[in-house]
Structures are given as C-alpha cells and as structure tokens.
C-alpha cells in the first residue's frame, strides 16, 4: 500500500514548538545533510553514520531529491540523532500525496525523457486511476517501435522489462500521431500530436508531468515540450505537478515554472514516491519518531 501524508504530520516533522526551540540547530543539520549526501564514498553504514551524527545535535532531512537513496546521511544517521523532516520535505510530501490520494479527475499523466523502464512503476500503479497517459520523447519511440513502427535510428530502449509490453494494451495510453525527424532520428512530437495532447491537458483536473517531449534544447525541436508546458500553465482549473531535472529546466526556459501548482525538486524520488515505493529517507524518519 503506497504511503501518503494526510495532514497529521507532527510525528514526522515535529511540532511548531519543537521547531522554534531547535531552529538554529535544525538549520545547521539540514545544511550538513545536503552537502554530505552527494559524497561518492557514502554508504548506509552505521559506523559512518555515527561519525556524521557526532557533528550535530539533531538531524533534519530537507532534501527530498535524495530521500530515495539508502545513504548514511539520509537513512542510517537517524539511528543516532533525534530526527525530523524539514519544511521543504513536508511540502513535497503534501503535494505528491494529492496525486496519490483521490486526485481530481480527469487525471492526466505526461511522460517523456529517455527510458520507459524508469516510469514503469507509475504506469502500473496508475493504470486504472489515470484517465490518460500522454507519452512523448524516447519513451514514445520505444512504444512505437514495439507497435511495429520503423523508428529508424531514433533513441529506443533495447533492454526492456517484460511488463513494458503490457503498456501497449492500456487503452488510456496516447502516443504521438506524428513526429519531427532530424535525419533518421525522431527529435520531437509533431503538430497533430501537439494538438491531441493539448486537448487532453485542457480537460484535466490533475496533471503530472515528468520528461520533455523532445530535444527541447534545440529551438527547432522545442515546440512539443513548449506546447505541453503552455497547455499545463493555461489550465488554471487543474492541480498541476511537475518534476525531474530536464522538465524543470524546460519550465524555466519557457517561463512556465511559476505557473504550475507545484514543481518538485525530485526526479527519481518523485517517480519512486508516485509508484508507491517506500523512500528510505522517509522510512528512517518514521522509525525515529516512533
């Protein structure tokens, strides 16, 4: 059963009184966590975690983007210090839980980027809950190739989990009707696909977006990604959520980042949370607060 957060978060995040009393130390602990979680040498080893814990009095995880990693500075350190979730982490979980817990319908989920295997868990988790999956980028290349379309030299994922083929049978999955070619490679979704996707986005009341529709860094192949961002920004009736490095870069590039309901700081962490997986960093906080 995927976990969501329903507003009673004092156990995980601490009370306002606790934050006022421990504020200065909490800020120091959060800063330390952000730096050390990037270390290549870091492992979820108790000995290393205990050494890190000796540097502070309290531990605050305010780094949602790394909370899906079982690292010493994310998980094991909570065994040795009183631990809390930070304010940014609280906002992440609150907004992501809106999608997990009875989202307003229609629910439209938009996926692009490189590997469909990275999003497989969400396709399975939301197979019946999502009204539409809109698929672009190399994810679409892979699905189109599985349908028998000649994608020539386009980026297509070769080593696929067996369950990926099942997505072809999902009636709520829409793939591009046309693509924009750069030589023998598909670099963007085409005009008909833009209109189709924009129409579905306009009807949505909950929107999730992760992954560009094409090579948006090049002006010649940015139309699909820009059009999707514009359609989401235009739909003021929907709760709109986006995340992932390339997606956030595209939103900022086209000036849409301030026009969505929430932009997550996580990519992999967001995908794992929405697929229903337990994030080691969150689980560690829950255990610490018991």
Secondary structure, 3 states (H helix, E strand, C coil): CCCCCCCCCHHHHCCHHHHHHHHHHHHHHHHHHHHHCCCCCCCCCHHHHHHHHCCCCEEEECCHHHCCCCCCCCCHHHHCCEEEECHHHHHHHHHHHHHHCCCCCCEEEEECCCCHHHHHHHHHHCCCCCCEEEECHHHHHHHHHHCCCCCCCCCCCCCCCHHHHHHHHCCCEEECCCEEEECCEEEEECHHHHHHHHHHHHHCCEEEEECCCCCCCCHHHCHHHHHHHHHHHHCCCCEEEECCHHHHHHHHHHCCCCCCCEECCCCHHHHHHHCCCCCHHHHHHHHHHC
